Amino acid sequence: MSAPATTNSTQIDDPEMGATWFYSFVGIIFFVAFCLAVSVLFFGVERELEEVRVIDARPAFSTTLKAQQKELLAQYGTYTEEVDEQKVERIRIPIARAIELVSTAGQVPAGVASAPIAATSKPAVPAKPTK
């Protein structure tokens, strides 16, 4: 009916240990070398693009604008804005004075244990509406 099973005396399922270690070691070396080569190429191209894109000189417009804004923060003045379709003149005070007013408004007087701060406080400098 069926042919008798033949026995194979050669062993083919276990690889040799020396060859496996050698190929693994060589494969790891090639993989590391490939990763280093790709990173060198990538960062070399990125460095070239960065040199093209970076502008070292500051634009004169932003430098003068920043100087003008700092000057406005350090002096008194007035300005007009529109509120509910009415022009209202506002007073501008230096930022250092504004910080001083806000910090003194939040201080508790001596002799008072703790005073609650009112939710609706009056502004330190009232605005004068003009028509």
Buried (B, 14 or more C-beta within 10 A) or exposed (E): EEEEEEEEEEEEEEEEEEEEEEEEEEEEEEEEEEEEEEEEEEEEEEEEEEEEEEEEEEEEEEEEEEEEEEEEEEEEEEEEEEEEEEEBEBBBBBEEEBEEBEEEEEEEEEEEEEEEEEEEEEEBBEEEEEE
